[in-house]
Amino acid sequence: MARYGKIVYINGPVVKAEGMDDFLMREMVMVGEKKLIGEVISLERGTGTIQVYEETSGLRTGEMVTGTGKPLSVKLGPGIITNIFDGIQRPLSKIYQAGGGFIPEGIGLITLDEDKLWDVEILAKEGEYLKSGDVFAQVQETSLVLHKVMVPPGAKGRVKSIVKSGAYSIAETLAVLEDGDKHYELKLAQEWPVRTPRPVDRRMPIQKLLVTGQRVIDTFFPLAKGGTAAIPGGFGTGKTITQHQLAKWSDADIIVYVGCGERGNEMTEVLEDFPKLKDPRTGHPLMDRTVLIANTSNMPVAAREASIYTGITIAEYYRDMGYNVAIMADSTSRWAEALREIAGRLEEMPAEEGYPAYLASRLAQFYERAGYVKNLNGSEGSVTIIGAVSPAGGDFSEPVTQATKRAVGAFLALDRELAHARHFPSINWLSSYSGYTAMLEEWFKDNVASDMLSLREKMLKILHEENKLMDIVKLVGEDVLPDDQRVTLEIAKVIKVGFLQQNAYHEKDAYVEPQEQYSMLKVIEKLYDRAFSAVKRGIPLSKVKDEGLFREIIMMKYNATGNEFFQGIEEKIDQYYDNLERVYKEGARNES
């Protein structure tokens, strides 16, 4: 039975309607004559407040609100990968065909292509008992993604009837389950409310590195599969390019990239570049494992708020198939601004800097949907959330950054001074941290080297020591420091330029395997140990620091060809310092 409300108040994306006693909280509704998509966010004595996900210009009081009986949901099935959606999962290509360069009002909730036929391989048999999450069919969605068609959560029973393998659309019924007097129709696609996390069997310990190929991340501030990370930074510090690098190079099976409230030109760059990129591991187009959700700053503000939930729900769906999914949210600050605007229009009591009081809990709810899990069908999968934060003026003390910091396991702070010095990625090694280092200890031992983390600690100690010494240098100059401390400064320079700085556009340097990162650090450690030992023997720094040798070590990131290369450099270091120590030993003997 149709249910209607009558619009009595319009304030931007916030609409109030009377006569909504029978409506439900979080119900999706059609607003006005144009059938704008909205969501009920509060109900009080028959008056409902609706958050509209489209432009409300032209909407009038007195128009009707129609209930749909279901919450705001996304359609999950083949056709998601390679697609580009807006904040509420409407394909932008279809929108473009319908309305040109801008999204027309009242276009409706168009989602996946219901006419396209998919080559479906049926795996289940008639009479077989299936429960929630079980895979009963599969579709080769792209060259890189095998789409496993699952029984929706809540459905179970014995297969009463099932079709044969062949070509089917997402709208066709493939199987019918019978559970007592209940019947469930199984199709290629299923719907799921975006604000409800998809169920799992249980959460698993986080123990696997998300390999990104970025040295400063993998070695110093590692991310874990199923973990959470924030990348905060002011304008021009390289947030977007860092996100692009992670999307391109991380060893996640599927990437969900949410452009949330970003400037149109930045989002255009993503939309133009991603389809051209090749997956470095397979050579196939990167889009064959990528979903893009584009919600630019000039799109309806309420849809910006929904885009994050659309992205995480899609990520959970592919996780349920047993994939490792990484979701990039760029940026959660714009999402928080959408919350602030809507809260202001609802006349809610503002908290710090005008943000609603529930900002921190909403952010925590979003990041809590990450995790490494055992799925209902027995497979293992993960969702890793990497959110960019754009604090105004690069001020990390503002509410969004602080609330995010409390919710994430890794904090990759981008530094404006490093960015201005053209040091990219501009991740500050003094203010960044990762809570996953101890959890990944066994992974590093098994896959890289047993002393990887102790080596990391040693390098970080050198960098922290250099930071303290630079305070003295700024006051009185480097010349007053003893030679052993000046060695620390020189090695810190090698670490920063030769290891931490990485060229995203260089064929060799854009991606580095963790094993190679370890080899590079071992070379730097060898240089430090030998140089420090030589200085302690009384050899002057001018001789200890050989410009050619130091330059070669800095440039090894561009020239490395394998283990033999690194062994060769280590032998060079030993040879140089052995000769140096021998010369000075003989000189001391001759003097005596």
VOGU-3710 file (C-alpha; in Angstrom, 3 decimals, decimal comma):
1> marygkivyi> 0,000/0,000/0,000  1,332/3,368/-1,024  2,187/5,820/1,764  2,429/9,558/1,240  3,584/12,604/3,157  3,125/16,291/2,309  6,101/18,690/2,076  5,800/21,629/4,492  9,411/22,885/4,719  12,403/23,060/2,349
11> ngpvvkaegm> 15,934/24,161/3,357  18,482/23,078/0,760  18,878/19,282/0,979  16,712/19,151/4,145  12,965/18,686/3,612  10,193/18,233/6,197  6,867/16,555/5,475  3,682/15,911/7,456  1,529/12,790/7,531  4,458/10,412/7,833
21> ddflmremvm> 3,253/8,341/10,820  3,653/5,072/8,863  7,139/5,831/7,557  10,302/4,274/9,035  13,624/5,756/10,128  16,279/5,542/7,388  13,607/4,679/4,819  14,357/5,698/1,239  11,665/7,980/-0,177  10,783/9,732/-3,433
31> vgekkligev> 10,411/13,470/-2,904  8,141/15,742/-4,959  6,864/15,498/-8,500  10,381/14,912/-9,824  10,760/11,832/-7,555  13,995/13,041/-5,988  15,785/10,369/-3,935  15,833/11,031/-0,196  16,205/9,317/3,162  14,190/9,775/6,344
41> islergtgti> 16,603/10,913/9,086  14,131/11,823/11,855  10,468/11,248/12,763  8,548/13,221/15,357  4,757/13,113/15,809  4,039/12,374/12,191  6,489/14,978/10,848  9,444/13,471/9,031  12,761/15,120/8,203  14,242/13,972/4,909
51> qvyeetsglr> 17,772/14,263/3,606  17,548/14,663/-0,193  20,407/13,319/-2,306  19,659/15,493/-5,332  19,394/19,191/-6,097  16,161/20,534/-4,554  15,815/23,740/-6,599  12,304/23,896/-8,058  10,827/21,769/-5,262  7,659/23,306/-3,705
61> tgemvtgtgk> 5,748/22,862/-0,449  2,573/20,858/-0,903  4,228/18,265/-3,139  4,106/14,657/-2,014  6,697/12,341/-0,463  6,290/8,676/-1,433  7,633/5,808/0,689  9,540/2,865/-0,853  9,427/0,584/2,199  13,175/-0,089/2,106
71> plsvklgpgi> 16,297/1,703/3,369  18,834/3,466/1,126  20,521/0,495/-0,523  22,997/-0,382/-3,240  22,597/-3,109/-5,841  25,448/-5,603/-5,597  26,212/-7,806/-8,573  28,295/-8,105/-11,762  28,961/-4,774/-13,475  30,306/-2,901/-10,442
81> itnifdgiqr> 33,998/-3,335/-11,311  35,253/-0,860/-13,994  32,190/1,330/-13,389  32,163/4,965/-12,302  29,268/5,880/-9,970  27,998/8,972/-8,224  27,482/9,029/-4,419  24,331/6,858/-4,493  25,568/4,289/-7,043  24,181/5,796/-10,235
91> plskiyqagg> 26,490/5,131/-13,206  27,862/8,432/-14,484  27,972/7,138/-18,075  24,180/6,597/-18,021  23,641/9,978/-16,371  25,753/11,617/-19,088  23,673/9,967/-21,791  20,483/11,167/-20,091  21,428/14,714/-19,119  24,783/15,711/-20,601
101> gfipegigli> 27,432/17,324/-18,414  25,306/17,758/-15,274  23,156/15,401/-13,232  19,471/16,152/-13,993  16,995/16,087/-11,088  14,617/13,161/-10,878  16,653/10,794/-13,019  15,782/8,063/-10,511  17,799/5,359/-8,838  19,402/3,837/-11,914
111> tldedklwdv> 22,103/1,371/-10,939  23,570/-1,644/-12,687  22,716/-2,523/-16,280  19,744/-4,924/-16,120  19,785/-5,700/-19,844  23,377/-6,927/-20,135  23,747/-10,711/-20,316  26,503/-12,343/-18,261  28,055/-15,734/-18,935  27,048/-17,538/-15,709
121> eilakegeyl> 28,552/-20,818/-14,504  26,137/-22,554/-12,112  27,915/-24,384/-9,257  25,010/-25,587/-7,051  22,748/-28,565/-7,762  19,072/-29,177/-7,222  18,414/-30,614/-3,749  21,621/-29,120/-2,295  21,338/-27,199/1,001  22,664/-23,632/0,823
131> ksgdvfaqvq> 23,122/-21,136/3,635  23,863/-17,370/3,720  27,094/-16,484/1,939  27,430/-19,778/0,015  28,598/-19,405/-3,595  26,086/-20,971/-5,993  27,332/-19,463/-9,288  30,210/-17,455/-10,714  30,770/-14,898/-13,469  34,045/-13,717/-15,000
141> etslvlhkvm> 33,280/-10,053/-14,361  36,602/-8,705/-15,706  39,931/-10,200/-16,735  41,086/-9,907/-13,088  37,914/-10,476/-11,049  35,945/-13,717/-10,823  32,581/-12,628/-9,438  31,234/-15,190/-6,976  27,458/-15,075/-6,799  26,438/-15,635/-3,167
151> vppgakgrvk> 23,269/-16,456/-1,270  22,183/-13,120/0,326  22,485/-12,784/4,134  19,323/-14,060/5,822  18,456/-16,551/3,051  18,966/-20,309/3,374  17,331/-23,575/2,352  17,349/-26,493/-0,043  17,621/-25,773/-3,786  14,107/-26,358/-5,147
161> sivksgaysi> 14,964/-25,334/-8,708  18,037/-23,964/-10,484  18,863/-22,967/-14,072  21,672/-24,397/-16,189  24,887/-22,505/-16,961  24,368/-19,881/-19,680  23,774/-16,185/-20,376  21,576/-14,336/-17,878  20,841/-10,754/-16,792  21,001/-9,574/-13,178
171> aetlavledg> 17,185/-9,357/-13,083  16,563/-13,045/-13,880  15,938/-15,657/-11,167  18,661/-18,322/-11,224  17,560/-20,503/-8,317  14,809/-20,892/-5,725  15,559/-21,957/-2,154  12,948/-23,660/-0,008  13,153/-23,429/3,783  9,917/-24,830/5,280
181> dkhyelklaq> 7,157/-22,538/4,033  9,638/-19,811/3,035  10,946/-19,376/-0,495  13,940/-17,285/-1,592  14,613/-16,288/-5,194  18,322/-16,055/-5,983  19,513/-13,666/-8,699  22,873/-12,438/-9,928  22,410/-9,226/-7,936  21,289/-8,534/-4,377
191> ewpvrtprpv> 20,484/-5,332/-2,493  22,003/-4,226/0,797  21,366/-1,132/2,997  24,484/1,042/2,926  24,484/1,986/6,609  24,409/-1,618/7,846  27,702/-3,577/7,907  27,461/-6,899/6,068  27,615/-9,897/8,425  30,713/-12,059/8,830
201> drrmpiqkll> 31,445/-15,315/10,639  34,164/-13,777/12,830  36,943/-11,232/12,835  40,484/-12,563/12,465  43,779/-11,199/13,839  45,561/-8,691/11,613  48,825/-10,347/10,540  49,471/-9,567/6,856  51,209/-6,537/5,372  49,403/-4,509/2,725
211> vtgqrvidtf> 52,359/-4,234/0,362  52,340/-0,779/-1,231  55,858/-0,626/-2,694  56,321/2,762/-0,997  59,422/2,500/1,185  58,436/5,010/3,855  55,134/3,155/4,338  56,102/-0,530/4,021  59,235/-0,245/6,145  58,661/2,600/8,589
221> fplakggtaa> 54,869/2,912/8,953  53,396/-0,342/7,613  49,736/-0,785/6,716  47,997/-4,091/7,342  45,345/-5,929/5,360  42,165/-5,247/7,278  43,685/-2,185/8,953  42,865/1,530/8,867  45,013/4,515/7,991  44,655/8,265/7,731
231> ipggfgtgkt> 46,677/10,484/5,395  46,254/14,043/6,695  47,859/17,004/4,960  47,236/20,580/3,907  46,806/21,800/0,331  49,673/20,801/-1,988  51,220/18,164/0,286  50,463/15,280/-2,080  47,438/13,508/-0,519  45,831/12,647/-3,828
241> itqhqlakws> 49,042/11,403/-5,502  49,800/9,278/-2,408  46,293/7,784/-2,660  46,846/7,180/-6,390  50,131/5,371/-5,660  48,440/3,163/-3,087  45,555/2,429/-5,461  47,949/1,572/-8,276  50,609/-0,407/-6,467  49,102/-1,987/-3,336
251> dadiivyvgc> 48,629/-5,750/-3,473  44,894/-5,532/-2,725  42,771/-7,603/-5,125  40,198/-4,835/-5,598  40,374/-1,053/-5,195  37,366/1,120/-4,343  38,251/4,797/-4,844  35,794/7,320/-3,372  36,323/10,916/-4,488  34,252/12,553/-1,773
261> gergnemtev> 33,664/16,271/-2,298  36,952/16,731/-4,144  37,459/19,542/-6,627  36,249/18,688/-10,108  39,689/19,101/-11,729  41,292/16,641/-9,243  38,559/14,095/-9,797  38,830/14,561/-13,560  42,506/13,607/-13,296  41,518/10,352/-11,548
271> ledfpklkdp> 38,743/9,582/-14,033  41,027/10,217/-17,012  44,182/8,564/-15,660  42,855/5,366/-14,086  41,354/3,885/-17,288  44,743/4,357/-19,027  46,847/2,736/-16,292  48,054/-0,849/-16,430  48,057/-3,173/-13,442  51,811/-3,550/-12,777
281> rtghplmdrt> 51,479/-7,204/-11,788  49,276/-8,525/-14,578  49,579/-6,007/-17,384  45,775/-5,773/-17,594  44,022/-2,377/-17,304  43,967/-1,187/-13,697  40,242/-0,481/-14,049  39,657/-4,252/-14,301  40,002/-4,362/-10,495  38,816/-0,829/-9,641
291> vliantsnmp> 35,524/0,869/-8,762  35,355/4,668/-8,840  32,786/6,689/-6,896  32,926/10,311/-7,966  31,170/12,909/-5,906  32,697/16,301/-6,662  32,311/19,459/-4,604  29,613/20,859/-6,920  27,383/17,782/-6,616  24,551/17,680/-4,041
301> vaareasiyt> 26,069/17,850/-0,562  23,882/15,100/0,917  25,057/12,590/-1,719  28,577/13,323/-0,515  27,581/12,031/2,896  26,166/8,845/1,327  29,163/8,202/-0,978  31,375/6,923/1,849  28,761/4,338/2,840  28,195/3,303/-0,782
311> gitiaeyyrd> 31,936/2,698/-1,172  32,362/0,673/2,032  29,301/-1,499/1,256  30,720/-2,364/-2,186  34,072/-3,135/-0,524  32,392/-5,481/2,010  30,542/-7,280/-0,799  33,771/-8,208/-2,589  35,391/-9,053/0,756  32,596/-11,626/1,249
321> mgynvaimad> 33,838/-13,366/-1,915  37,276/-13,845/-0,320  39,043/-10,818/-1,823  41,355/-8,343/-0,109  39,812/-4,928/-0,800  41,345/-1,499/-0,217  39,054/1,538/-0,102  40,529/5,026/-0,621  38,375/7,827/0,759  39,510/11,219/-0,553
331> stsrwaealr> 38,693/13,050/1,545  36,807/12,418/4,784  37,119/16,142/5,630  34,712/16,966/2,802  32,400/14,255/4,105  32,566/15,838/7,565  31,773/19,229/5,995  28,647/17,679/4,465  27,649/16,445/7,932  28,232/19,960/9,275
341> eiagrleemp> 26,108/21,608/6,603  23,218/19,208/7,068  23,440/19,469/10,877  23,342/23,270/10,541  20,207/23,106/8,391  18,639/20,763/10,951  19,440/23,399/13,604  21,338/20,895/15,728  23,543/22,162/18,533  27,040/22,595/17,059
351> aeegypayla> 30,177/21,287/18,749  33,779/22,313/18,041  34,198/24,421/14,845  30,522/23,931/14,001  30,754/20,173/13,460  27,943/18,066/14,932  28,585/16,384/18,299  28,352/12,936/16,655  31,239/13,571/14,225  33,712/11,331/16,100
361> srlaqfyera> 31,238/8,453/16,464  30,282/8,587/12,750  33,943/8,502/11,740  34,600/5,617/14,144  31,596/3,692/12,747  33,002/4,066/9,243  36,543/2,941/10,134  35,162/0,067/12,249  33,899/-1,552/9,048  37,496/-2,389/8,127
371> gyvknlngse> 38,928/-5,728/9,223  40,366/-9,101/8,286  37,500/-11,591/8,572  36,330/-15,128/8,057  33,272/-14,876/5,822  29,970/-16,740/6,116  31,100/-19,104/3,323  34,347/-20,001/5,107  36,648/-17,891/2,912  38,917/-15,174/4,298
381> gsvtiigavs> 38,848/-11,584/3,087  39,684/-8,093/4,238  38,708/-4,461/3,887  41,467/-1,906/4,393  40,361/1,721/4,759  42,767/4,519/3,821  41,187/7,918/4,355  42,673/11,253/3,328  42,061/14,204/5,653  42,306/17,825/4,481
391> paggdfsepv> 42,715/20,037/7,572  42,395/23,736/6,796  45,841/25,322/6,758  47,436/21,969/7,588  46,305/22,307/11,226  46,247/18,768/12,673  44,568/19,955/15,877  41,225/20,533/14,125  38,303/18,187/14,990  38,226/15,911/11,898
401> tqatkravga> 41,939/15,073/12,092  41,773/14,473/15,848  38,638/12,301/15,617  40,200/10,324/12,757  43,451/9,907/14,683  41,548/8,203/17,487  39,853/5,794/15,077  42,752/4,624/12,848  45,697/2,301/13,348  48,195/4,168/11,160
411> flaldrelah> 48,715/7,905/10,810  50,735/9,076/7,791  51,178/12,796/8,407  52,043/14,788/5,288  54,384/17,700/5,837  54,160/21,009/3,970  57,881/21,775/4,377  58,841/18,425/2,885  56,429/19,011/0,003  57,902/22,478/-0,648
421> arhfpsinwl> 61,367/20,880/-0,658  60,037/18,454/-3,358  60,486/15,512/-0,988  57,713/13,044/-1,920  55,948/11,193/-0,470  55,996/14,034/2,052  55,271/11,708/5,013  56,864/13,182/8,124  58,840/10,442/9,888  58,682/12,292/13,214
431> ssysgytaml> 54,904/12,781/13,503  53,698/9,635/11,699  53,114/6,270/13,350  51,761/2,779/12,704  50,126/0,606/15,345  50,531/-2,488/13,123  54,310/-2,870/13,371  54,225/-5,378/16,257  51,305/-7,291/14,673  53,303/-7,729/11,462
441> eewfkdnvas> 56,500/-8,940/13,143  55,957/-12,584/12,110  55,084/-11,549/8,557  58,359/-9,618/8,221  60,312/-12,557/9,689  58,716/-15,045/7,273  58,668/-12,888/4,137  61,543/-10,387/4,427  64,165/-10,942/7,159  64,293/-11,757/10,875
451> dmlslrekml> 66,041/-8,472/11,711  63,817/-6,221/9,559  62,094/-4,502/12,484  65,279/-4,038/14,517  66,869/-2,487/11,410  63,836/-0,197/11,085  64,235/0,876/14,712  67,908/1,641/14,153  67,161/3,859/11,126  64,345/5,692/12,919
461> kilheenklm> 66,699/6,293/15,856  69,231/7,909/13,499  66,491/10,168/12,073  65,279/11,194/15,527  68,862/11,859/16,643  69,416/14,000/13,539  66,312/16,047/14,397  67,729/16,833/17,867  71,141/17,730/16,435  69,605/20,056/13,841
471> divklvgedv> 68,300/22,250/16,658  71,935/22,782/17,730  73,138/23,228/14,143  70,578/25,990/13,553  71,922/27,872/16,564  75,707/27,471/16,305  76,432/25,679/13,009  77,510/22,160/12,140  81,259/22,733/12,640  81,000/22,744/16,445
481> lpddqrvtle> 79,637/19,178/16,530  82,026/16,289/17,178  82,677/14,022/14,168  80,581/11,089/15,465  77,491/13,351/15,581  78,287/14,749/12,140  78,331/11,165/10,851  74,762/10,817/12,161  73,761/13,921/10,158  75,372/12,562/6,981
491> iakvikvgfl> 73,747/9,107/7,286  70,362/10,694/8,062  70,727/12,622/4,795  71,374/9,330/2,965  68,272/7,754/4,563  66,089/10,747/3,652  67,258/11,260/0,060  68,271/7,709/-0,829  65,482/5,773/0,878  62,508/7,851/2,060
501> qqnayhekda> 62,264/10,062/-1,028  60,609/8,145/-3,858  59,795/9,176/-7,423  56,240/8,173/-8,370  56,971/8,750/-12,063  60,250/6,786/-12,292  59,892/3,322/-13,802  62,289/1,701/-11,305  61,590/3,803/-8,221  57,767/3,948/-8,298
511> yvepqeqysm> 57,425/0,507/-6,708  59,956/-1,390/-4,575  59,465/-4,880/-3,129  59,884/-5,196/0,680  62,885/-7,518/0,184  64,645/-4,846/-1,870  63,742/-2,203/0,738  65,485/-4,391/3,327  68,584/-4,756/1,130  68,767/-0,966/0,704
521> lkvieklydr> 68,595/-0,440/4,462  71,297/-3,065/5,052  73,608/-1,104/2,735  72,874/2,135/4,630  73,435/0,320/7,948  76,789/-1,002/6,702  77,782/2,544/5,664  76,764/3,928/9,073  78,563/1,244/11,081  81,807/1,536/9,112
531> afsavkrgip> 81,785/5,352/9,010  81,019/5,580/12,748  83,746/3,056/13,562  86,282/4,977/11,426  85,493/8,270/13,181  85,869/6,603/16,579  89,341/5,511/15,464  90,256/9,167/15,044  89,938/9,381/11,255  88,670/12,837/10,231
541> lskvkdeglf> 85,185/13,138/8,731  86,595/14,661/5,529  88,194/11,273/4,801  85,397/9,146/6,234  82,824/10,723/3,933  83,716/9,775/0,379  81,485/11,834/-1,918  81,496/9,243/-4,716  80,594/6,358/-2,385  77,816/8,313/-0,618
551> reiimmkyna> 76,393/9,450/-3,981  76,394/5,852/-5,279  74,433/4,694/-2,217  71,889/7,504/-2,596  71,443/6,623/-6,290  71,100/2,858/-5,730  67,290/3,226/-5,718  67,507/3,969/-9,459  70,252/1,454/-10,299  69,521/-1,636/-8,193
561> tgneffqgie> 69,307/-4,859/-10,217  69,182/-7,590/-7,540  71,035/-9,149/-4,595  74,379/-9,168/-6,408  74,136/-5,402/-6,853  73,651/-4,809/-3,119  76,434/-7,273/-2,237  78,712/-5,381/-4,620  77,986/-2,045/-2,875  78,559/-3,592/0,576
571> ekidqyydnl> 81,910/-4,953/-0,628  82,795/-1,484/-1,936  82,022/0,009/1,485  84,134/-2,600/3,269  86,975/-2,172/0,782  87,009/1,628/1,119  86,988/1,648/4,935  89,451/-1,254/5,239  91,913/0,696/3,081  91,228/3,904/4,999
581> ervykegarn> 91,778/2,259/8,386  94,919/0,520/7,172  96,425/3,793/5,888  95,719/5,577/9,188  96,997/2,613/11,217  100,245/2,600/9,284  100,508/6,378/9,623  100,070/6,122/13,400  102,693/3,371/13,570  105,178/5,451/11,535
591> es> 104,610/8,460/13,809  105,377/6,431/16,908
//
